[in-house]
């Protein structure tokens, strides 16, 4: 079930990231000024996302050390959890960078917040021990 949701999310992002400029029929197009990928807004989102992932990793590793189990991540070791979390941050950055390179700057700004939402959900589950 979880794999279907992940596949659906990837397909949705791929479809939404297609250039939509062909649908714009207005004559007075506003030219978008290029910006660096790692600007202040992107770095702020990255720091928040990384902080949430770090807090989730610490809480999850502490739970695993005291006999708990991890339901959402397919590994049950602290090193595996840390690797999964680092990979999640990297994936979010990669998706944002691809959207930036394709010119989809609105979606580029949303990508780290989607990752932060997933990290916050994991942290909430860990803190409140939701099964």
C-alpha positions in Angstrom: 0.0 0.0 0.0 2.8 2.4 0.9 4.6 1.7 -2.4 1.5 2.7 -4.4 1.3 6.0 -2.6 5.0 6.6 -3.3 4.6 5.7 -7.0 1.5 7.9 -7.2 3.4 10.9 -5.7 6.3 10.5 -8.1 4.0 10.3 -11.1 2.1 13.3 -9.9 5.3 15.4 -9.5 6.5 14.3 -12.9 3.2 15.3 -14.5 3.0 18.6 -12.7 6.6 19.5 -13.6 5.9 19.5 -17.3 6.2 22.9 -18.8 2.9 24.7 -18.9 4.0 27.7 -20.8 2.3 26.5 -24.0 -1.1 27.1 -22.3 -0.4 30.8 -21.7 -2.1 32.9 -24.4 -1.5 36.3 -22.9 0.6 38.7 -25.0 2.3 40.5 -22.1 4.3 37.7 -20.5 6.3 38.7 -17.4 9.8 37.4 -17.6 10.9 35.5 -14.6 14.3 36.6 -13.2 16.6 33.7 -12.6 17.7 33.0 -9.1 20.3 30.8 -7.4 19.0 27.4 -6.2 20.5 27.8 -2.8 19.0 31.2 -1.9 17.8 32.3 1.5 14.3 30.7 1.1 15.7 27.4 -0.1 18.3 27.3 2.7 15.7 28.1 5.3 13.5 25.3 4.1 16.6 23.0 4.0 17.6 23.8 7.6 14.0 23.2 8.9 13.7 20.0 7.0 17.1 18.8 8.2 16.3 19.7 11.8 13.0 17.8 11.7 14.8 14.8 10.2 17.5 15.0 12.9 15.0 15.2 15.7 13.1 12.2 14.3 16.3 10.2 14.0 17.3 10.9 17.6 13.9 10.0 18.9 13.6 6.9 16.7 17.1 5.7 17.7 16.3 6.2 21.3 13.1 4.1 20.9 15.0 1.3 19.1 17.6 1.2 21.8 14.9 0.6 24.4 13.1 -2.2 22.5 10.8 -0.2 20.3 10.2 -0.9 16.6 10.0 1.3 13.5 6.9 0.8 11.5 7.4 3.4 8.7 11.0 2.7 7.7 12.2 -0.8 6.5 15.3 -0.9 8.8 15.5 -1.4 12.5 19.0 -0.1 13.3 20.1 3.3 14.3 22.6 3.5 11.4 19.9 2.4 8.9 17.5 5.0 10.3 20.2 7.7 10.0 21.0 6.6 6.4 17.3 6.7 5.5 16.9 10.2 6.9 20.0 11.5 5.1 18.7 10.0 1.9 15.3 11.6 2.4 16.9 15.0 2.7 19.0 14.3 -0.4 15.9 13.2 -2.3 14.1 16.3 -1.4 17.0 18.5 -2.5 17.3 16.5 -5.8 13.7 16.9 -6.6 13.9 20.6 -5.9 17.0 21.0 -8.0 15.4 19.2 -10.9 12.3 21.4 -10.7 14.6 24.5 -10.6 16.5 23.4 -13.7 13.2 22.7 -15.5 12.0 26.2 -14.6 9.2 25.1 -12.3 10.1 27.5 -9.5 6.8 27.3 -7.6 7.1 23.6 -7.3 10.8 24.0 -6.4 9.7 26.1 -3.4 7.1 23.5 -2.3 9.4 20.4 -2.5 11.3 21.0 0.8 8.1 21.7 2.7 6.6 18.4 1.5 9.7 16.7 2.9 9.4 18.7 6.1 5.7 17.6 6.4 6.7 14.0 6.1 9.5 14.5 8.6 7.1 16.2 11.0 4.6 13.3 10.6 7.4 10.8 11.5 8.5 12.8 14.5 5.0 13.1 15.7 4.5 9.4 15.4 7.8 8.8 17.3 7.0 11.3 20.1 3.5 10.1 20.7 4.3 6.4 20.0 1.5 6.1 17.4 1.1 2.7 15.9 
